[in-house]
Amino acid sequence: MEEIEKQQQRKIHVVMFPWLAHGHITPYVELAKSLHTHGFRISFASTPLNIARLKQQLLQAQPVPEIDLVELPLPSVEGLPAGAESTGDVKRGGTIPLLIEALDRCDKPFEALLRRLSPDFIIHDGVQYWTPRVARSLGIPVIYFSVIGVASTYFTEGRERNNPTAEDLTVAPPGYPSPAVRRRLFEAQKCLLVHRKDPKLGISFMERLSICAEECLAIACNSCVELEGAFIEYWGKTTERPVLPVGISMPPLPPRPPGDRCLDWLDCQTARSVVLVSFGTECTPTREEMAALALGLEESLVPFLCILLGHDGGVALPEGYEDRTRGRGLVVTKWAPQLHILNHPSTGAFLTHCGWNSVTEGLRFGVPFVALPMQYEQGLNARLIAEVLKIGVEVKRNDEDGTIYKEEICRAVRAVMVEENGRQFRSNVAKFSKVLTANECQIRETNIRNFVSFLRGKAPNNENPL
């Protein structure tokens, strides 16, 4: 009898719909896998090229999750190259605003997709602000899943700002938990563009995020109380929506790739002696920034492994640089297994742009940070690292224009790798790593269970959802 009743119950069906960026798709995939493990039916919607990439990724997982991959063809937009379906692709030509415009044209096809799938929930990203409108017309509740840190998210989204000045963007919302987490003026000047209406699309980037936060059933965040508790509590108090942490995703470490140049090089270094330098898939330092970075690393006398994507034509290093740093430094311009590198015993620090995925990866493996933010919310993440969590230092820059100096690169690297304060940074980050990874990442699982309970309690027309 019990088995018959169980068969009569149906799985809650969720459509996952991330923005077209690797740094967004990855946490959406991890959340999808977690929900699937708890008995949910998952349909993952993205463009054909992203679905093809994702299919290969999921085939490598053990066991292979039963996630329905659904293609949503990307309409053509003048100026957007054929085959450009992610932010990484548009580096070959075109611009991200053209990619956003193309995705905006998916609203009607997405509506048709929803009519065919009839899901119970949609979990969506902030760029496609029209998702709540489409879902509302079909009576489908939506969850806005913000994949960046809560401290930086709410600093940015916490207020309605019409045509703000750069000075406005340096001021935190009223009651914000930390006076140390602030945007520098030169960072605010760079952020003005995302607060201004696109004349062609009629909406600013920040308006997109605000609409998503205001029109959802709940907000899911890619964090946990142990890491950003004060900020999560603050966001929950200042919004009319539940703010639900789903924990830091920690996918299983894949097998070590054989013959990898970076890992083989690290094998020859001493324990905790190397600083990893990586700016992710979206950030590419300018020629001037690269020169300051290279010379600062050289002057630090610390071994370094520098991964620079987006430099397929080669990196413009100072004359004679490779000869002077031979044996102590390695510069690569191709993909490298960053998780394996962070987990390697020779890695002693992580010089990063402070994208949220990179921050959580460093935390996972207990690697202290040298923070060198490059754009958008990354400066706020850098202050969280250096001033709140105290798990690293931030590279000082020119307050007026953000110029990077080789002396400050050198000073920050040595502060973490050589000087006495480095011990405290290593101790602090080791504590966070231990908490986040204890008992097979129990904190993540507890957050997922709470999120699952919320969804089951809110499932429409489903009295006994699995």
Contacts in CASP RR format, 6 or more apart in sequence:
PFRMAT RR
TARGET T0000
AUTHOR 0000-0000-0000
METHOD contacts of the structure
MODEL  1
MEEIEKQQQRKIHVVMFPWLAHGHITPYVELAKSLHTHGFRISFASTPLN
IARLKQQLLQAQPVPEIDLVELPLPSVEGLPAGAESTGDVKRGGTIPLLI
EALDRCDKPFEALLRRLSPDFIIHDGVQYWTPRVARSLGIPVIYFSVIGV
ASTYFTEGRERNNPTAEDLTVAPPGYPSPAVRRRLFEAQKCLLVHRKDPK
LGISFMERLSICAEECLAIACNSCVELEGAFIEYWGKTTERPVLPVGISM
PPLPPRPPGDRCLDWLDCQTARSVVLVSFGTECTPTREEMAALALGLEES
LVPFLCILLGHDGGVALPEGYEDRTRGRGLVVTKWAPQLHILNHPSTGAF
LTHCGWNSVTEGLRFGVPFVALPMQYEQGLNARLIAEVLKIGVEVKRNDE
DGTIYKEEICRAVRAVMVEENGRQFRSNVAKFSKVLTANECQIRETNIRN
FVSFLRGKAPNNENPL
5 464 0 8 1.000
6 466 0 8 1.000
8 464 0 8 1.000
9 464 0 8 1.000
9 465 0 8 1.000
9 466 0 8 1.000
10 462 0 8 1.000
10 465 0 8 1.000
10 466 0 8 1.000
11 39 0 8 1.000
11 40 0 8 1.000
11 41 0 8 1.000
11 465 0 8 1.000
11 466 0 8 1.000
12 39 0 8 1.000
12 40 0 8 1.000
12 41 0 8 1.000
12 120 0 8 1.000
12 121 0 8 1.000
12 455 0 8 1.000
12 456 0 8 1.000
12 459 0 8 1.000
12 462 0 8 1.000
12 465 0 8 1.000
12 466 0 8 1.000
13 40 0 8 1.000
13 41 0 8 1.000
13 42 0 8 1.000
13 43 0 8 1.000
13 117 0 8 1.000
13 118 0 8 1.000
13 119 0 8 1.000
13 120 0 8 1.000
13 121 0 8 1.000
14 32 0 8 1.000
14 35 0 8 1.000
14 40 0 8 1.000
14 41 0 8 1.000
14 42 0 8 1.000
14 43 0 8 1.000
14 119 0 8 1.000
14 120 0 8 1.000
14 121 0 8 1.000
14 122 0 8 1.000
14 123 0 8 1.000
14 455 0 8 1.000
15 43 0 8 1.000
15 44 0 8 1.000
15 45 0 8 1.000
15 70 0 8 1.000
15 113 0 8 1.000
15 114 0 8 1.000
15 117 0 8 1.000
15 119 0 8 1.000
15 121 0 8 1.000
15 122 0 8 1.000
15 123 0 8 1.000
16 28 0 8 1.000
16 29 0 8 1.000
16 31 0 8 1.000
16 32 0 8 1.000
16 42 0 8 1.000
16 43 0 8 1.000
16 44 0 8 1.000
16 45 0 8 1.000
16 123 0 8 1.000
16 124 0 8 1.000
17 45 0 8 1.000
17 46 0 8 1.000
17 110 0 8 1.000
17 122 0 8 1.000
17 123 0 8 1.000
17 124 0 8 1.000
17 125 0 8 1.000
17 128 0 8 1.000
17 131 0 8 1.000
18 24 0 8 1.000
18 25 0 8 1.000
18 27 0 8 1.000
18 28 0 8 1.000
18 46 0 8 1.000
18 124 0 8 1.000
18 125 0 8 1.000
18 145 0 8 1.000
18 147 0 8 1.000
19 25 0 8 1.000
19 103 0 8 1.000
19 125 0 8 1.000
19 126 0 8 1.000
19 127 0 8 1.000
19 128 0 8 1.000
20 46 0 8 1.000
20 47 0 8 1.000
20 50 0 8 1.000
20 74 0 8 1.000
20 85 0 8 1.000
20 86 0 8 1.000
20 87 0 8 1.000
20 99 0 8 1.000
20 103 0 8 1.000
20 127 0 8 1.000
21 86 0 8 1.000
21 87 0 8 1.000
21 88 0 8 1.000
21 282 0 8 1.000
22 86 0 8 1.000
22 87 0 8 1.000
22 88 0 8 1.000
22 281 0 8 1.000
23 147 0 8 1.000
23 281 0 8 1.000
23 282 0 8 1.000
23 357 0 8 1.000
24 125 0 8 1.000
24 147 0 8 1.000
25 46 0 8 1.000
25 50 0 8 1.000
25 54 0 8 1.000
25 86 0 8 1.000
26 249 0 8 1.000
26 357 0 8 1.000
27 145 0 8 1.000
27 147 0 8 1.000
27 222 0 8 1.000
27 249 0 8 1.000
27 357 0 8 1.000
28 44 0 8 1.000
28 123 0 8 1.000
28 125 0 8 1.000
28 145 0 8 1.000
28 147 0 8 1.000
29 44 0 8 1.000
29 54 0 8 1.000
29 57 0 8 1.000
29 58 0 8 1.000
30 249 0 8 1.000
30 251 0 8 1.000
31 123 0 8 1.000
31 145 0 8 1.000
31 220 0 8 1.000
31 246 0 8 1.000
31 249 0 8 1.000
32 42 0 8 1.000
32 44 0 8 1.000
32 65 0 8 1.000
32 67 0 8 1.000
33 61 0 8 1.000
33 65 0 8 1.000
33 67 0 8 1.000
33 251 0 8 1.000
34 246 0 8 1.000
34 249 0 8 1.000
34 444 0 8 1.000
34 448 0 8 1.000
35 42 0 8 1.000
35 448 0 8 1.000
35 452 0 8 1.000
35 455 0 8 1.000
36 42 0 8 1.000
36 65 0 8 1.000
36 66 0 8 1.000
36 67 0 8 1.000
37 65 0 8 1.000
38 448 0 8 1.000
38 449 0 8 1.000
38 452 0 8 1.000
39 466 0 8 1.000
40 452 0 8 1.000
40 455 0 8 1.000
40 466 0 8 1.000
41 68 0 8 1.000
42 65 0 8 1.000
42 67 0 8 1.000
42 68 0 8 1.000
43 67 0 8 1.000
43 68 0 8 1.000
43 70 0 8 1.000
43 117 0 8 1.000
43 119 0 8 1.000
44 51 0 8 1.000
44 54 0 8 1.000
44 67 0 8 1.000
44 68 0 8 1.000
44 69 0 8 1.000
44 70 0 8 1.000
45 70 0 8 1.000
45 71 0 8 1.000
45 72 0 8 1.000
45 110 0 8 1.000
45 113 0 8 1.000
46 54 0 8 1.000
46 69 0 8 1.000
46 70 0 8 1.000
46 71 0 8 1.000
46 72 0 8 1.000
47 71 0 8 1.000
47 72 0 8 1.000
47 73 0 8 1.000
47 74 0 8 1.000
47 85 0 8 1.000
47 86 0 8 1.000
48 71 0 8 1.000
48 73 0 8 1.000
48 74 0 8 1.000
48 85 0 8 1.000
49 83 0 8 1.000
49 85 0 8 1.000
49 86 0 8 1.000
49 89 0 8 1.000
50 85 0 8 1.000
50 86 0 8 1.000
51 69 0 8 1.000
51 70 0 8 1.000
51 71 0 8 1.000
54 69 0 8 1.000
55 69 0 8 1.000
58 64 0 8 1.000
58 65 0 8 1.000
58 67 0 8 1.000
58 69 0 8 1.000
60 254 0 8 1.000
61 252 0 8 1.000
62 252 0 8 1.000
70 113 0 8 1.000
70 117 0 8 1.000
72 106 0 8 1.000
72 109 0 8 1.000
72 110 0 8 1.000
72 113 0 8 1.000
73 109 0 8 1.000
74 85 0 8 1.000
74 102 0 8 1.000
74 103 0 8 1.000
74 106 0 8 1.000
75 102 0 8 1.000
75 105 0 8 1.000
75 106 0 8 1.000
76 82 0 8 1.000
76 102 0 8 1.000
77 98 0 8 1.000
77 101 0 8 1.000
77 102 0 8 1.000
77 105 0 8 1.000
79 94 0 8 1.000
79 98 0 8 1.000
80 90 0 8 1.000
80 94 0 8 1.000
80 98 0 8 1.000
80 99 0 8 1.000
80 101 0 8 1.000
80 102 0 8 1.000
81 89 0 8 1.000
81 90 0 8 1.000
81 92 0 8 1.000
81 93 0 8 1.000
81 94 0 8 1.000
83 89 0 8 1.000
84 90 0 8 1.000
84 92 0 8 1.000
84 93 0 8 1.000
84 94 0 8 1.000
84 99 0 8 1.000
85 99 0 8 1.000
86 99 0 8 1.000
87 96 0 8 1.000
87 99 0 8 1.000
87 281 0 8 1.000
87 282 0 8 1.000
88 281 0 8 1.000
88 282 0 8 1.000
90 96 0 8 1.000
90 98 0 8 1.000
90 99 0 8 1.000
91 284 0 8 1.000
91 310 0 8 1.000
97 198 0 8 1.000
97 200 0 8 1.000
97 201 0 8 1.000
100 127 0 8 1.000
100 198 0 8 1.000
100 201 0 8 1.000
100 205 0 8 1.000
101 200 0 8 1.000
101 201 0 8 1.000
103 127 0 8 1.000
103 128 0 8 1.000
104 128 0 8 1.000
104 130 0 8 1.000
104 201 0 8 1.000
106 128 0 8 1.000
107 128 0 8 1.000
107 130 0 8 1.000
107 133 0 8 1.000
107 134 0 8 1.000
110 128 0 8 1.000
110 131 0 8 1.000
110 134 0 8 1.000
111 134 0 8 1.000
111 137 0 8 1.000
111 138 0 8 1.000
114 122 0 8 1.000
114 134 0 8 1.000
114 135 0 8 1.000
114 138 0 8 1.000
114 140 0 8 1.000
115 138 0 8 1.000
119 140 0 8 1.000
120 140 0 8 1.000
120 141 0 8 1.000
120 459 0 8 1.000
120 460 0 8 1.000
120 461 0 8 1.000
120 462 0 8 1.000
120 465 0 8 1.000
121 140 0 8 1.000
121 141 0 8 1.000
121 142 0 8 1.000
121 143 0 8 1.000
121 217 0 8 1.000
121 455 0 8 1.000
121 458 0 8 1.000
121 459 0 8 1.000
122 131 0 8 1.000
122 135 0 8 1.000
122 140 0 8 1.000
122 141 0 8 1.000
122 142 0 8 1.000
122 143 0 8 1.000
123 142 0 8 1.000
123 143 0 8 1.000
123 145 0 8 1.000
123 220 0 8 1.000
124 131 0 8 1.000
124 132 0 8 1.000
124 142 0 8 1.000
124 143 0 8 1.000
124 144 0 8 1.000
124 145 0 8 1.000
124 212 0 8 1.000
125 144 0 8 1.000
125 145 0 8 1.000
125 147 0 8 1.000
125 212 0 8 1.000
126 144 0 8 1.000
126 146 0 8 1.000
126 208 0 8 1.000
126 209 0 8 1.000
126 212 0 8 1.000
127 205 0 8 1.000
127 208 0 8 1.000
128 208 0 8 1.000
129 203 0 8 1.000
129 207 0 8 1.000
129 208 0 8 1.000
129 209 0 8 1.000
129 211 0 8 1.000
129 212 0 8 1.000
131 142 0 8 1.000
131 212 0 8 1.000
132 142 0 8 1.000
132 211 0 8 1.000
132 212 0 8 1.000
132 215 0 8 1.000
132 216 0 8 1.000
133 215 0 8 1.000
135 141 0 8 1.000
135 142 0 8 1.000
136 215 0 8 1.000
139 460 0 8 1.000
140 460 0 8 1.000
141 217 0 8 1.000
141 458 0 8 1.000
141 460 0 8 1.000
142 215 0 8 1.000
142 216 0 8 1.000
142 217 0 8 1.000
143 216 0 8 1.000
143 217 0 8 1.000
143 218 0 8 1.000
143 219 0 8 1.000
143 220 0 8 1.000
143 455 0 8 1.000
144 212 0 8 1.000
144 213 0 8 1.000
144 216 0 8 1.000
144 218 0 8 1.000
144 219 0 8 1.000
144 220 0 8 1.000
145 219 0 8 1.000
145 220 0 8 1.000
145 221 0 8 1.000
145 222 0 8 1.000
145 246 0 8 1.000
146 153 0 8 1.000
146 209 0 8 1.000
146 213 0 8 1.000
146 219 0 8 1.000
146 220 0 8 1.000
146 221 0 8 1.000
146 222 0 8 1.000
147 222 0 8 1.000
147 356 0 8 1.000
147 357 0 8 1.000
148 222 0 8 1.000
148 355 0 8 1.000
148 356 0 8 1.000
148 377 0 8 1.000
148 381 0 8 1.000
149 221 0 8 1.000
149 222 0 8 1.000
149 223 0 8 1.000
149 228 0 8 1.000
149 231 0 8 1.000
149 356 0 8 1.000
149 359 0 8 1.000
149 377 0 8 1.000
149 381 0 8 1.000
150 221 0 8 1.000
150 223 0 8 1.000
150 228 0 8 1.000
150 229 0 8 1.000
150 231 0 8 1.000
150 232 0 8 1.000
150 235 0 8 1.000
150 243 0 8 1.000
150 245 0 8 1.000
151 177 0 8 1.000
151 178 0 8 1.000
151 181 0 8 1.000
151 228 0 8 1.000
151 231 0 8 1.000
151 380 0 8 1.000
151 381 0 8 1.000
151 384 0 8 1.000
151 388 0 8 1.000
152 181 0 8 1.000
152 356 0 8 1.000
152 377 0 8 1.000
152 378 0 8 1.000
152 379 0 8 1.000
152 380 0 8 1.000
152 381 0 8 1.000
152 384 0 8 1.000
153 221 0 8 1.000
153 235 0 8 1.000
153 377 0 8 1.000
154 173 0 8 1.000
154 176 0 8 1.000
154 231 0 8 1.000
154 234 0 8 1.000
154 235 0 8 1.000
154 238 0 8 1.000
155 172 0 8 1.000
155 173 0 8 1.000
155 176 0 8 1.000
155 181 0 8 1.000
155 183 0 8 1.000
155 377 0 8 1.000
155 380 0 8 1.000
156 206 0 8 1.000
156 209 0 8 1.000
156 377 0 8 1.000
156 380 0 8 1.000
157 206 0 8 1.000
157 209 0 8 1.000
157 210 0 8 1.000
157 213 0 8 1.000
158 173 0 8 1.000
158 238 0 8 1.000
159 173 0 8 1.000
160 210 0 8 1.000
161 168 0 8 1.000
161 169 0 8 1.000
161 195 0 8 1.000
161 206 0 8 1.000
163 195 0 8 1.000
163 196 0 8 1.000
164 192 0 8 1.000
164 195 0 8 1.000
166 185 0 8 1.000
166 188 0 8 1.000
166 189 0 8 1.000
166 191 0 8 1.000
166 192 0 8 1.000
167 185 0 8 1.000
167 188 0 8 1.000
168 188 0 8 1.000
169 183 0 8 1.000
169 188 0 8 1.000
169 191 0 8 1.000
169 192 0 8 1.000
169 195 0 8 1.000
170 182 0 8 1.000
170 183 0 8 1.000
170 184 0 8 1.000
170 185 0 8 1.000
170 188 0 8 1.000
172 179 0 8 1.000
172 181 0 8 1.000
172 182 0 8 1.000
173 238 0 8 1.000
175 234 0 8 1.000
176 234 0 8 1.000
177 230 0 8 1.000
177 231 0 8 1.000
177 233 0 8 1.000
177 234 0 8 1.000
178 230 0 8 1.000
178 231 0 8 1.000
178 383 0 8 1.000
178 384 0 8 1.000
178 387 0 8 1.000
178 388 0 8 1.000
180 383 0 8 1.000
180 387 0 8 1.000
180 388 0 8 1.000
181 380 0 8 1.000
181 383 0 8 1.000
181 384 0 8 1.000
181 387 0 8 1.000
181 388 0 8 1.000
182 380 0 8 1.000
182 383 0 8 1.000
183 191 0 8 1.000
183 379 0 8 1.000
183 380 0 8 1.000
184 379 0 8 1.000
184 397 0 8 1.000
184 399 0 8 1.000
184 402 0 8 1.000
185 399 0 8 1.000
185 400 0 8 1.000
186 397 0 8 1.000
186 398 0 8 1.000
186 399 0 8 1.000
186 400 0 8 1.000
186 401 0 8 1.000
186 402 0 8 1.000
187 373 0 8 1.000
187 379 0 8 1.000
190 375 0 8 1.000
190 376 0 8 1.000
191 376 0 8 1.000
193 205 0 8 1.000
194 204 0 8 1.000
194 205 0 8 1.000
194 206 0 8 1.000
194 376 0 8 1.000
195 204 0 8 1.000
195 205 0 8 1.000
195 206 0 8 1.000
196 204 0 8 1.000
197 203 0 8 1.000
197 204 0 8 1.000
197 207 0 8 1.000
198 204 0 8 1.000
198 205 0 8 1.000
213 219 0 8 1.000
213 239 0 8 1.000
213 241 0 8 1.000
214 241 0 8 1.000
216 241 0 8 1.000
217 241 0 8 1.000
217 458 0 8 1.000
218 241 0 8 1.000
218 242 0 8 1.000
218 243 0 8 1.000
218 244 0 8 1.000
218 454 0 8 1.000
218 458 0 8 1.000
219 235 0 8 1.000
219 239 0 8 1.000
219 241 0 8 1.000
219 242 0 8 1.000
219 243 0 8 1.000
219 244 0 8 1.000
220 244 0 8 1.000
220 245 0 8 1.000
220 246 0 8 1.000
220 451 0 8 1.000
221 232 0 8 1.000
221 235 0 8 1.000
221 243 0 8 1.000
221 244 0 8 1.000
221 245 0 8 1.000
221 246 0 8 1.000
222 246 0 8 1.000
222 247 0 8 1.000
222 248 0 8 1.000
222 249 0 8 1.000
222 356 0 8 1.000
222 360 0 8 1.000
223 231 0 8 1.000
223 232 0 8 1.000
223 245 0 8 1.000
223 247 0 8 1.000
223 248 0 8 1.000
224 245 0 8 1.000
224 247 0 8 1.000
224 248 0 8 1.000
224 436 0 8 1.000
224 443 0 8 1.000
224 444 0 8 1.000
224 447 0 8 1.000
225 232 0 8 1.000
225 233 0 8 1.000
225 245 0 8 1.000
226 432 0 8 1.000
226 435 0 8 1.000
226 436 0 8 1.000
226 443 0 8 1.000
227 248 0 8 1.000
227 363 0 8 1.000
227 389 0 8 1.000
227 432 0 8 1.000
227 436 0 8 1.000
228 245 0 8 1.000
228 384 0 8 1.000
232 243 0 8 1.000
232 245 0 8 1.000
235 243 0 8 1.000
236 242 0 8 1.000
236 243 0 8 1.000
242 454 0 8 1.000
244 447 0 8 1.000
244 450 0 8 1.000
244 451 0 8 1.000
244 454 0 8 1.000
245 447 0 8 1.000
246 444 0 8 1.000
246 447 0 8 1.000
246 448 0 8 1.000
246 451 0 8 1.000
247 443 0 8 1.000
247 444 0 8 1.000
247 447 0 8 1.000
247 448 0 8 1.000
248 360 0 8 1.000
248 363 0 8 1.000
248 364 0 8 1.000
248 436 0 8 1.000
248 443 0 8 1.000
248 444 0 8 1.000
249 360 0 8 1.000
249 444 0 8 1.000
250 364 0 8 1.000
250 436 0 8 1.000
250 437 0 8 1.000
250 441 0 8 1.000
250 444 0 8 1.000
253 339 0 8 1.000
253 340 0 8 1.000
253 343 0 8 1.000
254 337 0 8 1.000
254 339 0 8 1.000
256 263 0 8 1.000
256 337 0 8 1.000
256 340 0 8 1.000
257 263 0 8 1.000
257 337 0 8 1.000
257 340 0 8 1.000
260 336 0 8 1.000
260 337 0 8 1.000
260 340 0 8 1.000
261 330 0 8 1.000
261 332 0 8 1.000
262 305 0 8 1.000
262 307 0 8 1.000
262 330 0 8 1.000
262 332 0 8 1.000
262 336 0 8 1.000
262 337 0 8 1.000
262 341 0 8 1.000
263 337 0 8 1.000
263 340 0 8 1.000
263 341 0 8 1.000
263 344 0 8 1.000
265 305 0 8 1.000
265 330 0 8 1.000
266 274 0 8 1.000
266 305 0 8 1.000
266 341 0 8 1.000
266 344 0 8 1.000
266 346 0 8 1.000
266 347 0 8 1.000
267 346 0 8 1.000
269 303 0 8 1.000
269 346 0 8 1.000
270 346 0 8 1.000
271 345 0 8 1.000
271 346 0 8 1.000
272 345 0 8 1.000
272 346 0 8 1.000
272 347 0 8 1.000
272 348 0 8 1.000
272 426 0 8 1.000
273 302 0 8 1.000
273 303 0 8 1.000
273 346 0 8 1.000
273 348 0 8 1.000
273 417 0 8 1.000
274 302 0 8 1.000
274 303 0 8 1.000
274 304 0 8 1.000
274 305 0 8 1.000
274 346 0 8 1.000
274 347 0 8 1.000
274 348 0 8 1.000
275 297 0 8 1.000
275 300 0 8 1.000
275 302 0 8 1.000
275 303 0 8 1.000
275 304 0 8 1.000
275 305 0 8 1.000
275 347 0 8 1.000
275 348 0 8 1.000
275 349 0 8 1.000
275 350 0 8 1.000
275 351 0 8 1.000
275 370 0 8 1.000
275 413 0 8 1.000
275 416 0 8 1.000
275 417 0 8 1.000
276 304 0 8 1.000
276 305 0 8 1.000
276 307 0 8 1.000
276 338 0 8 1.000
276 341 0 8 1.000
276 342 0 8 1.000
276 347 0 8 1.000
276 348 0 8 1.000
276 349 0 8 1.000
276 350 0 8 1.000
276 351 0 8 1.000
276 367 0 8 1.000
277 293 0 8 1.000
277 297 0 8 1.000
277 304 0 8 1.000
277 305 0 8 1.000
277 306 0 8 1.000
277 307 0 8 1.000
277 308 0 8 1.000
277 351 0 8 1.000
277 352 0 8 1.000
278 306 0 8 1.000
278 307 0 8 1.000
278 336 0 8 1.000
278 338 0 8 1.000
278 350 0 8 1.000
278 351 0 8 1.000
278 352 0 8 1.000
278 353 0 8 1.000
278 358 0 8 1.000
279 285 0 8 1.000
279 308 0 8 1.000
279 309 0 8 1.000
279 352 0 8 1.000
279 353 0 8 1.000
279 374 0 8 1.000
280 307 0 8 1.000
280 309 0 8 1.000
280 338 0 8 1.000
280 352 0 8 1.000
280 353 0 8 1.000
280 355 0 8 1.000
280 358 0 8 1.000
281 309 0 8 1.000
283 353 0 8 1.000
283 374 0 8 1.000
283 375 0 8 1.000
284 308 0 8 1.000
284 309 0 8 1.000
284 310 0 8 1.000
284 311 0 8 1.000
285 293 0 8 1.000
285 308 0 8 1.000
285 374 0 8 1.000
287 316 0 8 1.000
288 403 0 8 1.000
288 404 0 8 1.000
289 404 0 8 1.000
290 308 0 8 1.000
290 315 0 8 1.000
290 316 0 8 1.000
290 317 0 8 1.000
291 316 0 8 1.000
291 318 0 8 1.000
291 406 0 8 1.000
292 404 0 8 1.000
292 405 0 8 1.000
292 406 0 8 1.000
292 409 0 8 1.000
293 306 0 8 1.000
293 372 0 8 1.000
293 404 0 8 1.000
293 406 0 8 1.000
293 409 0 8 1.000
294 306 0 8 1.000
294 317 0 8 1.000
294 318 0 8 1.000
294 321 0 8 1.000
295 318 0 8 1.000
295 406 0 8 1.000
295 409 0 8 1.000
296 406 0 8 1.000
296 407 0 8 1.000
296 409 0 8 1.000
296 410 0 8 1.000
296 413 0 8 1.000
297 304 0 8 1.000
297 306 0 8 1.000
297 325 0 8 1.000
297 329 0 8 1.000
297 409 0 8 1.000
297 410 0 8 1.000
297 413 0 8 1.000
298 321 0 8 1.000
298 324 0 8 1.000
298 325 0 8 1.000
299 406 0 8 1.000
299 407 0 8 1.000
299 409 0 8 1.000
299 410 0 8 1.000
300 409 0 8 1.000
300 410 0 8 1.000
300 413 0 8 1.000
300 414 0 8 1.000
300 417 0 8 1.000
300 418 0 8 1.000
301 328 0 8 1.000
302 413 0 8 1.000
302 414 0 8 1.000
302 417 0 8 1.000
302 418 0 8 1.000
303 327 0 8 1.000
303 328 0 8 1.000
303 329 0 8 1.000
304 325 0 8 1.000
304 328 0 8 1.000
304 329 0 8 1.000
304 330 0 8 1.000
304 351 0 8 1.000
304 413 0 8 1.000
305 329 0 8 1.000
305 330 0 8 1.000
305 332 0 8 1.000
305 341 0 8 1.000
305 347 0 8 1.000
306 329 0 8 1.000
306 330 0 8 1.000
306 331 0 8 1.000
306 332 0 8 1.000
307 332 0 8 1.000
307 333 0 8 1.000
307 336 0 8 1.000
307 338 0 8 1.000
307 341 0 8 1.000
308 315 0 8 1.000
308 331 0 8 1.000
308 332 0 8 1.000
308 333 0 8 1.000
309 333 0 8 1.000
309 334 0 8 1.000
309 335 0 8 1.000
310 333 0 8 1.000
311 333 0 8 1.000
312 333 0 8 1.000
313 333 0 8 1.000
314 333 0 8 1.000
315 331 0 8 1.000
315 333 0 8 1.000
317 331 0 8 1.000
322 331 0 8 1.000
338 358 0 8 1.000
338 361 0 8 1.000
339 361 0 8 1.000
339 365 0 8 1.000
341 347 0 8 1.000
342 350 0 8 1.000
342 361 0 8 1.000
342 362 0 8 1.000
342 364 0 8 1.000
342 365 0 8 1.000
342 367 0 8 1.000
343 365 0 8 1.000
347 365 0 8 1.000
347 367 0 8 1.000
348 367 0 8 1.000
348 368 0 8 1.000
348 416 0 8 1.000
348 417 0 8 1.000
348 426 0 8 1.000
349 367 0 8 1.000
349 368 0 8 1.000
349 369 0 8 1.000
349 370 0 8 1.000
349 413 0 8 1.000
349 416 0 8 1.000
349 417 0 8 1.000
350 358 0 8 1.000
350 362 0 8 1.000
350 367 0 8 1.000
350 368 0 8 1.000
350 369 0 8 1.000
350 370 0 8 1.000
351 369 0 8 1.000
351 370 0 8 1.000
351 372 0 8 1.000
351 412 0 8 1.000
351 413 0 8 1.000
352 358 0 8 1.000
352 359 0 8 1.000
352 362 0 8 1.000
352 369 0 8 1.000
352 370 0 8 1.000
352 371 0 8 1.000
352 372 0 8 1.000
353 372 0 8 1.000
353 373 0 8 1.000
353 374 0 8 1.000
353 375 0 8 1.000
353 378 0 8 1.000
354 369 0 8 1.000
354 371 0 8 1.000
354 372 0 8 1.000
354 373 0 8 1.000
354 378 0 8 1.000
354 379 0 8 1.000
354 381 0 8 1.000
354 382 0 8 1.000
354 385 0 8 1.000
355 377 0 8 1.000
355 378 0 8 1.000
355 381 0 8 1.000
356 377 0 8 1.000
356 381 0 8 1.000
359 369 0 8 1.000
359 381 0 8 1.000
359 385 0 8 1.000
362 369 0 8 1.000
362 429 0 8 1.000
363 391 0 8 1.000
363 429 0 8 1.000
363 432 0 8 1.000
363 433 0 8 1.000
363 436 0 8 1.000
364 433 0 8 1.000
364 436 0 8 1.000
364 437 0 8 1.000
365 433 0 8 1.000
366 426 0 8 1.000
366 429 0 8 1.000
366 430 0 8 1.000
366 432 0 8 1.000
366 433 0 8 1.000
367 429 0 8 1.000
368 391 0 8 1.000
368 392 0 8 1.000
368 416 0 8 1.000
368 422 0 8 1.000
368 425 0 8 1.000
368 426 0 8 1.000
368 428 0 8 1.000
368 429 0 8 1.000
369 385 0 8 1.000
369 386 0 8 1.000
369 391 0 8 1.000
369 392 0 8 1.000
369 393 0 8 1.000
369 416 0 8 1.000
369 425 0 8 1.000
369 429 0 8 1.000
370 392 0 8 1.000
370 393 0 8 1.000
370 395 0 8 1.000
370 412 0 8 1.000
370 413 0 8 1.000
370 416 0 8 1.000
371 379 0 8 1.000
371 381 0 8 1.000
371 382 0 8 1.000
371 385 0 8 1.000
371 386 0 8 1.000
371 392 0 8 1.000
371 393 0 8 1.000
371 394 0 8 1.000
371 395 0 8 1.000
372 382 0 8 1.000
372 394 0 8 1.000
372 395 0 8 1.000
372 404 0 8 1.000
372 409 0 8 1.000
372 412 0 8 1.000
373 379 0 8 1.000
373 381 0 8 1.000
373 382 0 8 1.000
373 394 0 8 1.000
379 394 0 8 1.000
382 394 0 8 1.000
383 394 0 8 1.000
385 391 0 8 1.000
385 392 0 8 1.000
385 394 0 8 1.000
386 392 0 8 1.000
386 393 0 8 1.000
386 394 0 8 1.000
389 428 0 8 1.000
389 429 0 8 1.000
389 432 0 8 1.000
390 424 0 8 1.000
390 425 0 8 1.000
390 428 0 8 1.000
391 425 0 8 1.000
391 428 0 8 1.000
391 429 0 8 1.000
391 432 0 8 1.000
392 416 0 8 1.000
392 422 0 8 1.000
392 425 0 8 1.000
392 428 0 8 1.000
392 429 0 8 1.000
393 412 0 8 1.000
393 415 0 8 1.000
393 416 0 8 1.000
393 421 0 8 1.000
393 425 0 8 1.000
394 412 0 8 1.000
395 404 0 8 1.000
395 408 0 8 1.000
395 409 0 8 1.000
395 412 0 8 1.000
396 405 0 8 1.000
396 408 0 8 1.000
396 411 0 8 1.000
396 412 0 8 1.000
397 403 0 8 1.000
397 404 0 8 1.000
397 405 0 8 1.000
397 408 0 8 1.000
398 405 0 8 1.000
415 421 0 8 1.000
415 422 0 8 1.000
416 422 0 8 1.000
416 425 0 8 1.000
435 443 0 8 1.000
436 443 0 8 1.000
436 444 0 8 1.000
456 465 0 8 1.000
457 465 0 8 1.000
459 465 0 8 1.000
END
